[in-house]
Amino acid sequence: MRAISAVDAVSIAIQRTRDFLFRPFNWGTYLKLGLVAMITEGFGSNFNSHSGGNHQPSGNGPMIYSFSDIPPVWIAIAIAALLLAFVVSMAVLYLITRLRFSFFHCLTRNEKQIGPGWRLYSEPATRFFWLNVVVGVCFLAVVALIAIPFIGGFLRLFHEMNGGGRPDIPLILSLILPLIPVILLLVVAGVLIDVILRDWMLPHYALENATAGEAWSRVWTYIRAETRQFIAYVLLRLFLPTIAGIGLFFLLLIPGIILGGSLAIVEVGLHSAFADSSGGSAVVGILLQVFFGVLGFVFAVLAGICLGGPVSTGVREYALVFYGGRYQALGDILYPPMQRPAPGASQFA
C-alpha cells in the first residue's frame, strides 16, 4: 500500500466507513458497531458532573476554615470514595482498551463480530493498557509539578474565602492568567500523546506484539521521514471530528427540541393528571412517567449511535488508512497486494 497524504486519506476513510457499516446493512450490526466505535473513540463519553448551584454555608452545618477542621470521618469517606473511583476507572479503561483492539480487528479484517478480536489480542491489549496507565501517571506527575508554584496562592485564596473575606481580584487574576497558556499546552500535549498511542503505536502492539520501545522507535522513524504529513494528519485528525461534532449538534438541535419538548409536555400532563391520586392510580401514574422518560432516553441514545457511530468509525478508518501507507504490515492487511488497484486508479477498495 503506497503512502497516502493526510488530505487524500480523508476521502478513502469515508469510503471505507461506508463500505464497513452499510454494505451490507443490518440494523443490529450497525447499532452494535456504532456503539463500540463511540465508546472506543470517546464520543459522548466525556460527561462532567457538576454539583449545581452555589452552596452557601449555613448556621446548621460545621464551618471549615482550614483542612485541619475537616472531621476524620469525612477524610475516611473521601479516601474510600477516591479508591472506589480509581478501581472503577481502571476497570473501565481496561475494557475500553480491549474494545479498541477488537474494533481494530473489525476494521482491518472487515469483521463484524467483536469476539474474535477480543480473544485474539488479549495479551497485547493488556500490555497496552498498562502502557496507558504508566503514561497517564507520568502525565499527572508533570501536571502536579507544574501546579506546585500555584498551590500557595490558591490556599491563600481558599482561606480568605472561607474566612468571610472579600475575593482578592488581583490575586485571582495573578493565579488564573498564567494558568491559561499552561493549561493550553497541557491539553495539546495530552492530545498528541493520545494520538501517538492510539493511532500509531497500537497497530504495532496488535500486529507485531511489539514492546513500547519497539513501537515508539518505529513510529518516530516514520515521523522523522514525513514530519509535515504527520503534522497535517494531527491537525485534520482534530479538526474534522470537531466540525462533524458541531454539525451533528445543529442537525440534532431542532429534532431534539421537538422530542424533548413533547416528552416534557407529556410528563407534565401525566404529573398533573395523577397529582391527587393515591393507591393503584398513583402507581400507574408513576409507571407512565417512568415509561416516557425511558422512551426519551432510548430515542436519544439511538440517535447518538446512528449519527455518532459513522463519525467515530470514520475517525478510526482515517487513522488506519493514513498510517497503513507508512506501516507496511498494516497496509498489507488493509489492502492485500493481490487486491490493490492498478497505478492511477481512483478507488482503493
ChimeraX attribute file (.defattr): number of C-alpha atoms within 10 A of each C-alpha:
attribute: neighborCount
match mode: 1-to-1
recipient: residues
	/A:1	21
	/A:2	14
	/A:3	15
	/A:4	17
	/A:5	18
	/A:6	23
	/A:7	14
	/A:8	12
	/A:9	21
	/A:10	23
	/A:11	14
	/A:12	21
	/A:13	22
	/A:14	18
	/A:15	16
	/A:16	21
	/A:17	23
	/A:18	16
	/A:19	14
	/A:20	22
	/A:21	22
	/A:22	14
	/A:23	9
	/A:24	10
	/A:25	12
	/A:26	11
	/A:27	11
	/A:28	9
	/A:29	15
	/A:30	20
	/A:31	16
	/A:32	16
	/A:33	24
	/A:34	24
	/A:35	23
	/A:36	22
	/A:37	26
	/A:38	21
	/A:39	17
	/A:40	25
	/A:41	19
	/A:42	12
	/A:43	18
	/A:44	12
	/A:45	10
	/A:46	7
	/A:47	6
	/A:48	6
	/A:49	6
	/A:50	6
	/A:51	7
	/A:52	6
	/A:53	6
	/A:54	6
	/A:55	7
	/A:56	6
	/A:57	11
	/A:58	8
	/A:59	7
	/A:60	6
	/A:61	7
	/A:62	11
	/A:63	13
	/A:64	14
	/A:65	15
	/A:66	12
	/A:67	9
	/A:68	8
	/A:69	10
	/A:70	13
	/A:71	11
	/A:72	10
	/A:73	9
	/A:74	10
	/A:75	12
	/A:76	11
	/A:77	11
	/A:78	12
	/A:79	12
	/A:80	12
	/A:81	12
	/A:82	12
	/A:83	12
	/A:84	12
	/A:85	12
	/A:86	12
	/A:87	12
	/A:88	12
	/A:89	12
	/A:90	15
	/A:91	12
	/A:92	12
	/A:93	16
	/A:94	19
	/A:95	16
	/A:96	19
	/A:97	24
	/A:98	24
	/A:99	22
	/A:100	24
	/A:101	27
	/A:102	26
	/A:103	27
	/A:104	25
	/A:105	24
	/A:106	19
	/A:107	20
	/A:108	17
	/A:109	13
	/A:110	15
	/A:111	16
	/A:112	17
	/A:113	15
	/A:114	18
	/A:115	14
	/A:116	14
	/A:117	21
	/A:118	21
	/A:119	13
	/A:120	14
	/A:121	21
	/A:122	16
	/A:123	15
	/A:124	21
	/A:125	26
	/A:126	15
	/A:127	17
	/A:128	26
	/A:129	19
	/A:130	15
	/A:131	15
	/A:132	19
	/A:133	15
	/A:134	12
	/A:135	15
	/A:136	15
	/A:137	12
	/A:138	12
	/A:139	16
	/A:140	12
	/A:141	12
	/A:142	12
	/A:143	14
	/A:144	12
	/A:145	11
	/A:146	14
	/A:147	13
	/A:148	10
	/A:149	11
	/A:150	15
	/A:151	13
	/A:152	12
	/A:153	14
	/A:154	15
	/A:155	12
	/A:156	12
	/A:157	20
	/A:158	14
	/A:159	15
	/A:160	15
	/A:161	14
	/A:162	14
	/A:163	13
	/A:164	9
	/A:165	10
	/A:166	10
	/A:167	12
	/A:168	13
	/A:169	10
	/A:170	9
	/A:171	13
	/A:172	13
	/A:173	11
	/A:174	13
	/A:175	18
	/A:176	13
	/A:177	10
	/A:178	11
	/A:179	15
	/A:180	11
	/A:181	11
	/A:182	14
	/A:183	12
	/A:184	11
	/A:185	12
	/A:186	16
	/A:187	12
	/A:188	12
	/A:189	13
	/A:190	14
	/A:191	14
	/A:192	12
	/A:193	16
	/A:194	16
	/A:195	17
	/A:196	16
	/A:197	20
	/A:198	19
	/A:199	20
	/A:200	23
	/A:201	24
	/A:202	25
	/A:203	23
	/A:204	22
	/A:205	21
	/A:206	22
	/A:207	14
	/A:208	13
	/A:209	18
	/A:210	18
	/A:211	16
	/A:212	16
	/A:213	10
	/A:214	15
	/A:215	19
	/A:216	18
	/A:217	13
	/A:218	14
	/A:219	19
	/A:220	16
	/A:221	11
	/A:222	16
	/A:223	15
	/A:224	10
	/A:225	11
	/A:226	13
	/A:227	13
	/A:228	13
	/A:229	16
	/A:230	18
	/A:231	13
	/A:232	13
	/A:233	21
	/A:234	17
	/A:235	12
	/A:236	16
	/A:237	19
	/A:238	13
	/A:239	12
	/A:240	14
	/A:241	16
	/A:242	12
	/A:243	11
	/A:244	14
	/A:245	16
	/A:246	12
	/A:247	12
	/A:248	15
	/A:249	12
	/A:250	11
	/A:251	12
	/A:252	16
	/A:253	12
	/A:254	11
	/A:255	11
	/A:256	17
	/A:257	11
	/A:258	12
	/A:259	15
	/A:260	16
	/A:261	12
	/A:262	13
	/A:263	17
	/A:264	15
	/A:265	12
	/A:266	16
	/A:267	20
	/A:268	12
	/A:269	13
	/A:270	17
	/A:271	16
	/A:272	12
	/A:273	12
	/A:274	15
	/A:275	13
	/A:276	9
	/A:277	13
	/A:278	11
	/A:279	7
	/A:280	9
	/A:281	13
	/A:282	16
	/A:283	13
	/A:284	15
	/A:285	20
	/A:286	16
	/A:287	12
	/A:288	16
	/A:289	19
	/A:290	13
	/A:291	13
	/A:292	16
	/A:293	16
	/A:294	12
	/A:295	13
	/A:296	18
	/A:297	13
	/A:298	12
	/A:299	13
	/A:300	16
	/A:301	14
	/A:302	16
	/A:303	14
	/A:304	18
	/A:305	24
	/A:306	16
	/A:307	17
	/A:308	22
	/A:309	27
	/A:310	23
	/A:311	24
	/A:312	26
	/A:313	27
	/A:314	24
	/A:315	22
	/A:316	23
	/A:317	25
	/A:318	27
	/A:319	21
	/A:320	23
	/A:321	27
	/A:322	27
	/A:323	25
	/A:324	23
	/A:325	20
	/A:326	19
	/A:327	21
	/A:328	14
	/A:329	16
	/A:330	21
	/A:331	21
	/A:332	18
	/A:333	14
	/A:334	22
	/A:335	20
	/A:336	12
	/A:337	11
	/A:338	7
	/A:339	11
	/A:340	16
	/A:341	14
	/A:342	9
	/A:343	6
	/A:344	6
	/A:345	8
	/A:346	9
	/A:347	11
	/A:348	15
	/A:349	12
